[in-house]
Amino acid sequence: MNGTNSSWKDRALAALGPRLFGYLRGRAFDSPDADNDPNEQALQRYRLVPRVLAGRADINLECSVLGHRYAAPVGVGAFAADRLFSAQGVAAIGRVCARLELPLFVSEEAVTPLAEITASGADCWLQLRAAGPFERALGLLDLIARAGGKGVVLTVLAPVHPVPGLHPGGVDVAAEIATRGWSTIGAAEGVAHLPAFPAWGVDELVRLAQAVHERGMSLLIKGILHPEDARLAEAAGCDGVMVSNIGVRQLYRWAPAVERIAPVSAVLKNASVLVDGGFRNAADIVVARLLGAHMAVLVRPVAYALSAGGEPAVAQMLERLLGELQAVCAWMGVAHLEQLDASQLIKLS
């Protein structure tokens, strides 16, 4: 069984058909090419410079993010309607993450019940939308806290499409869920219908951060691309930011995530920096670390593997990725990722 990202992608297409696969691929309405991912293209402009005489034998990939230890600076990101793509759902990913000691970010739009996901033993973070009544968010905080979750990810970049019909990949996932009569983590029936605007602001962030901390958890803000937004998030009490353009699912013209790591990291004092968007292999993860990110988050590659072959495929894909990361670190001449040096990264013009 070939474990490359391209093979999982091809097998996911075969398993799902072009329509549901199109949702996972999730190209925005203004994308000029369905197969063109600007996040991946931006990452390809970076090149690594090895250190071949360092003599490293024992490679330690462990990292600490937001006070939690993980086996590698790799997280698995959230996606909606998980059981549309595999009957096993995101709980299967959770079992793999538990074995590999990696964090799992779970969408409030996931169909698998939260208790089933947390029972996998993975460190779980619940991803919420920054929209709707504040009291609704508080209820979801209580839910993840009772389930033993580590924290909350608040998506702030246009969490709801303001114009009807502009669905990523042309698929209305909320309608798909409703047609099947499913509930989600965030709603008893289907997907919670929330207004797109006005979006939450700093005042809501301050209140939410306080509420999260009172429940013994941490708060990440996802969808940060501008340094001033990162600075405001940290000042509001957020523990970390996730640099993300939401996989360019909303607008093709959003700045590539990898290009925003350095400027966002530069303004933060203590907050952790995570990044998602286009990360597909071990070299991408090393690039993220060299630019200032503490962790890279993978979404589509894991979703493709789940769709293609369930839990065994997810395990094979992630185990291979960690093995490749070990190899890249050896070639870079470091025993730990913190030993990487800025001189080992160049960007092609």
C-alpha positions in Angstrom: 0.0 0.0 0.0 1.5 3.3 -1.1 1.4 5.9 1.7 2.2 9.1 -0.2 -0.2 12.0 0.0 -1.0 11.8 -3.7 -2.1 8.2 -3.4 -4.4 9.0 -0.4 -5.8 11.9 -2.4 -6.5 9.6 -5.5 -8.0 6.9 -3.3 -10.2 9.4 -1.5 -11.5 10.6 -4.8 -12.3 7.1 -5.8 -14.0 6.4 -2.5 -16.1 9.6 -2.3 -16.8 10.5 -5.9 -16.1 14.0 -7.3 -18.8 15.8 -5.4 -17.9 15.0 -1.8 -14.2 15.0 -2.7 -14.7 18.5 -4.1 -15.9 19.6 -0.6 -12.8 18.2 1.1 -10.6 19.9 -1.5 -12.6 23.0 -0.9 -11.7 25.5 -3.5 -13.1 29.0 -3.1 -15.5 30.5 -5.6 -12.8 32.7 -7.1 -10.2 30.0 -7.6 -8.9 29.9 -11.2 -7.9 26.2 -10.9 -9.5 23.5 -8.8 -6.1 21.7 -8.5 -4.2 24.8 -7.6 -3.5 25.3 -3.8 -1.7 28.7 -3.2 -0.7 27.5 0.3 1.2 24.5 -1.2 2.7 26.7 -3.9 4.0 29.2 -1.4 5.6 26.4 0.7 7.4 25.1 -2.4 9.3 28.3 -2.7 11.3 27.5 0.5 14.4 25.3 0.4 16.3 23.7 3.3 20.1 23.8 3.8 21.4 20.5 5.3 24.3 20.2 7.8 26.0 17.0 6.9 28.9 17.0 9.4 27.0 17.4 12.6 26.9 13.7 13.4 23.4 13.5 14.8 22.2 10.0 15.6 19.4 10.3 18.2 16.6 12.6 17.0 14.1 13.9 19.5 11.0 15.4 17.9 9.2 16.2 21.2 7.8 19.6 21.7 5.8 21.6 24.3 2.8 23.7 23.1 0.6 25.6 25.5 2.0 23.6 28.4 1.3 20.2 26.8 4.0 17.8 25.6 3.6 16.1 22.2 5.7 13.6 20.4 6.3 16.0 17.5 5.3 19.5 16.4 2.4 18.1 14.3 -1.3 18.5 15.0 -4.3 17.1 13.2 -6.8 19.8 12.2 -10.6 20.1 12.4 -13.0 19.4 9.5 -16.8 19.3 9.4 -19.2 16.5 8.7 -16.6 13.8 9.4 -19.0 10.8 8.9 -19.8 12.0 5.4 -16.3 10.9 4.5 -15.9 7.8 6.6 -18.3 5.8 8.8 -15.5 5.6 11.4 -15.5 9.4 11.8 -13.0 11.5 13.6 -12.8 9.1 16.6 -10.6 6.9 14.4 -8.2 9.8 13.9 -8.4 10.3 17.7 -7.2 6.8 18.4 -4.2 7.3 16.1 -3.4 10.6 17.7 -3.5 9.0 21.1 -1.1 6.3 20.1 1.3 8.7 18.4 0.9 11.4 21.1 -0.3 14.2 18.8 -3.1 16.7 19.4 -6.4 16.6 17.7 -8.5 19.6 16.8 -12.2 18.8 16.5 -14.8 20.9 14.7 -18.1 21.8 16.4 -19.6 20.7 13.0 -18.3 17.1 13.5 -21.0 14.5 13.5 -19.2 12.1 15.8 -20.3 12.8 19.5 -17.6 14.5 21.5 -17.6 11.9 24.2 -16.8 9.2 21.6 -13.9 11.3 20.3 -12.4 12.1 23.8 -12.8 8.4 24.7 -10.1 7.8 22.1 -7.5 9.1 24.6 -6.3 11.9 22.4 -5.6 15.4 23.6 -8.7 17.1 22.1 -9.3 20.8 21.4 -12.8 21.9 20.3 -13.0 24.4 17.4 -15.8 26.9 17.7 -17.1 29.6 15.3 -16.8 33.3 16.5 -20.5 34.0 15.8 -23.9 33.9 17.4 -24.9 34.4 21.0 -22.0 34.4 23.5 -24.0 32.1 25.8 -23.9 29.4 23.1 -20.1 29.5 23.2 -20.1 29.2 27.0 -22.2 26.0 26.7 -19.7 24.5 24.3 -16.9 25.5 26.7 -18.7 23.5 29.4 -19.1 20.6 27.1 -15.4 20.3 26.2 -14.3 20.9 29.8 -16.5 18.1 31.1 -15.1 15.8 28.4 -11.6 16.5 29.6 -10.5 18.6 26.6 -7.4 20.7 26.6 -8.8 23.8 25.2 -10.8 25.8 22.6 -9.9 27.0 19.1 -12.0 30.0 18.1 -12.2 30.5 14.3 -12.4 34.3 13.6 -11.9 34.5 9.8 -15.4 34.7 8.3 -16.7 31.7 10.2 -20.0 31.8 8.2 -20.3 32.7 4.5 -22.0 36.1 4.3 -23.4 35.4 0.8 -25.6 32.4 0.2 -24.4 29.8 -2.2 -20.6 30.4 -1.8 -19.9 27.0 -0.4 -16.3 25.5 -0.6 -16.2 23.1 -3.5 -19.8 24.0 -4.3 -21.2 21.7 -1.5 -23.5 22.9 1.2 -22.3 20.6 4.0 -25.0 21.8 6.4 -27.6 20.6 3.9 -25.9 17.3 3.6 -26.0 16.8 7.3 -29.6 17.9 7.6 -30.6 15.5 4.8 -29.2 12.6 6.8 -30.9 13.7 10.0 -27.6 14.0 11.9 -26.8 16.2 14.8 -23.4 17.8 15.4 -21.3 18.6 18.4 -22.5 22.2 18.2 -26.2 21.7 17.5 -28.9 19.1 18.4 -30.1 19.2 14.8 -27.7 19.6 11.9 -25.3 22.5 11.9 -26.0 25.6 14.1 -27.2 28.5 11.9 -25.2 31.5 12.9 -25.1 35.0 11.5 -22.0 35.9 9.5 -21.8 39.5 10.7 -21.2 41.4 12.8 -18.2 39.3 13.8 -16.9 39.1 17.3 -14.4 41.6 18.4 -11.8 42.1 21.2 -14.4 42.5 23.9 -15.8 39.0 23.2 -12.3 37.6 23.1 -11.5 39.0 26.6 -14.7 37.4 28.0 -14.1 34.1 26.2 -10.5 33.9 27.4 -11.5 34.5 30.9 -14.2 31.8 30.7 -11.8 29.3 29.1 -9.2 29.9 31.8 -11.8 29.6 34.5 -12.4 26.1 33.2 -8.8 25.2 33.3 -8.2 25.2 29.5 -6.3 27.2 26.9 -7.6 29.4 24.1 -6.3 29.5 20.5 -7.5 32.0 17.9 -7.6 30.6 14.4 -7.6 32.7 11.2 -4.9 35.2 12.1 -2.9 36.6 9.2 -2.2 40.2 10.3 0.3 41.0 13.0 -1.9 43.5 14.6 -4.7 40.9 15.0 -2.2 38.6 16.7 -1.1 41.4 19.1 -4.7 42.2 20.0 -5.5 38.5 20.5 -2.6 38.1 22.9 -3.5 41.3 24.8 -7.1 39.9 25.1 -5.7 36.9 27.0 -5.5 34.3 24.2 -2.8 31.7 24.8 -1.9 31.2 21.2 -2.8 31.9 17.6 -3.2 29.7 14.6 -2.0 31.4 11.5 -4.5 30.2 8.9 -6.4 31.3 5.8 -8.9 28.5 6.3 -7.3 26.5 3.5 -8.3 29.2 1.0 -11.8 27.7 1.1 -13.4 31.1 1.4 -11.2 33.3 -0.9 -8.4 32.3 -3.2 -6.7 35.7 -2.7 -6.0 35.3 1.0 -2.3 35.6 1.8 -0.6 32.1 2.0 -0.4 30.9 5.6 3.4 30.2 5.4 4.1 33.8 4.4 2.4 35.1 7.6 4.2 33.0 10.2 7.2 35.3 10.6 5.4 38.6 10.8 2.8 37.2 13.3 5.5 35.5 15.4 7.5 38.7 15.6 4.8 40.7 17.5 4.0 38.0 20.1 5.6 37.9 23.5 4.5 34.6 25.1 1.7 33.2 22.9 2.2 30.0 21.0 2.1 30.0 17.2 0.5 27.3 15.3 -0.1 27.3 11.5 -2.3 25.4 9.1 -2.6 25.6 5.3 -0.8 23.5 2.7 1.4 21.4 5.0 1.8 18.1 3.4 5.2 16.6 4.4 8.1 16.7 6.8 10.0 19.4 5.0 7.0 21.7 5.2 7.0 21.2 9.0 10.6 22.1 9.3 10.0 25.2 7.2 7.3 26.2 9.6 9.6 25.8 12.6 12.3 27.8 11.0 9.8 30.7 10.3 8.7 30.8 14.0 5.8 28.3 14.3 5.7 25.9 17.3 3.5 23.4 15.5 2.1 22.7 12.0 -1.4 21.4 11.7 -2.5 19.0 8.9 -6.1 18.7 7.8 -6.6 17.6 4.2 -4.0 14.8 4.1 -5.5 13.2 7.2 -9.1 13.6 5.8 -8.0 12.0 2.5 -6.4 9.1 4.4 -9.5 8.6 6.5 -11.7 8.6 3.4 -9.4 6.3 1.6 -8.8 3.6 4.2 -10.1 4.5 7.6 -8.0 4.2 10.8 -5.3 2.0 9.3 -4.7 4.5 6.5 -4.5 7.5 9.0 -2.0 5.6 11.1 0.1 4.7 8.1 0.1 8.3 6.8 1.0 9.9 10.1 3.6 7.3 11.1 5.3 7.8 7.7 5.2 11.6 8.2 6.9 11.3 11.6 9.5 8.9 10.2 10.2 11.4 7.4 10.5 14.2 10.0 13.2 12.1 11.8 15.1 11.8 8.6 14.9 15.4 7.7 16.2 16.4 11.1 19.1 14.1 10.8 20.0 15.6 7.4 19.6 19.1 8.9 22.2 18.1 11.5 20.0 18.7 14.6 19.1 16.4 17.5 16.0 18.5 18.2 14.0 21.0 16.2 15.0 23.8 18.5 18.6 23.5 17.2 17.5 24.6 13.7 19.2 27.8 12.5 17.8 30.5 10.3 20.8 30.0 7.9 19.3 26.7 7.0 16.3 28.2 5.2 16.3 30.0 1.9 13.5 31.3 -0.3 13.5 31.1 -4.0 12.7 34.3 -5.9 
